[in-house]
């Protein structure tokens, strides 16, 4: 199953309409959150130390970190 997740940081729906909307919302939150910015989950998401580094060096690191974060925090 393929999901299209946009980067719009709209309001958080506390009662999503269905499981697909819930998955999209959770993945969007992981993608838009930097590690250390979430008080009870400091390891969540993207390492902010990678910003401003050459993309050819960090591109695979970013993909791997995001893949790990999504698998860990949204196992469905």
C-alpha positions in Angstrom: 0.0 0.0 0.0 1.4 3.4 -1.0 0.6 6.5 1.1 1.2 10.1 -0.1 2.1 12.2 2.9 2.4 16.0 2.4 4.4 18.4 4.5 1.6 20.7 5.4 1.6 21.2 9.2 -2.1 21.5 9.6 -4.0 20.9 12.8 -3.7 17.6 14.6 -6.9 15.5 14.3 -7.4 13.8 17.7 -10.0 11.4 16.2 -9.0 10.6 12.6 -11.7 9.4 10.2 -10.0 6.1 9.4 -6.7 4.2 9.9 -5.2 5.6 6.7 -5.7 9.2 7.9 -4.2 8.2 11.2 -1.1 6.7 9.6 -0.6 9.7 7.3 -0.8 12.0 10.3 1.6 10.0 12.4 4.1 9.7 9.5 3.8 13.5 8.8 4.6 14.2 12.4 7.7 12.0 12.3 8.9 13.6 9.1 8.4 17.2 10.4 10.0 16.6 13.8 13.6 17.1 14.6 15.4 14.9 17.1 15.5 16.5 20.6 12.4 18.7 20.0 9.9 16.3 21.4 10.1 16.3 25.2 9.2 12.6 25.9 10.8 11.2 22.7 14.1 13.0 22.3 15.3 10.4 19.7 12.3 10.9 17.5 12.9 11.7 13.8 15.5 13.7 11.9 18.9 14.6 13.4 19.1 18.4 13.1 22.9 18.2 13.0 22.7 17.0 9.4 21.3 20.4 8.2 23.7 22.4 6.0 25.9 19.4 5.2 26.4 18.4 1.6 23.4 16.5 0.3 25.5 13.9 -1.5 27.0 13.0 1.9 23.9 12.9 4.1 21.1 11.8 1.7 21.4 8.1 2.6 21.8 8.9 6.3 18.6 11.0 6.2 16.7 8.2 4.5 18.0 5.6 6.9 17.2 7.7 9.9 13.7 8.5 8.7 13.0 4.8 7.8 14.1 3.7 11.2 12.0 6.4 13.0 8.9 5.4 11.0 9.4 1.7 11.6 10.0 2.3 15.3 7.3 4.8 16.0 4.6 3.8 13.5 4.9 0.0 13.2 1.6 -0.4 11.3 
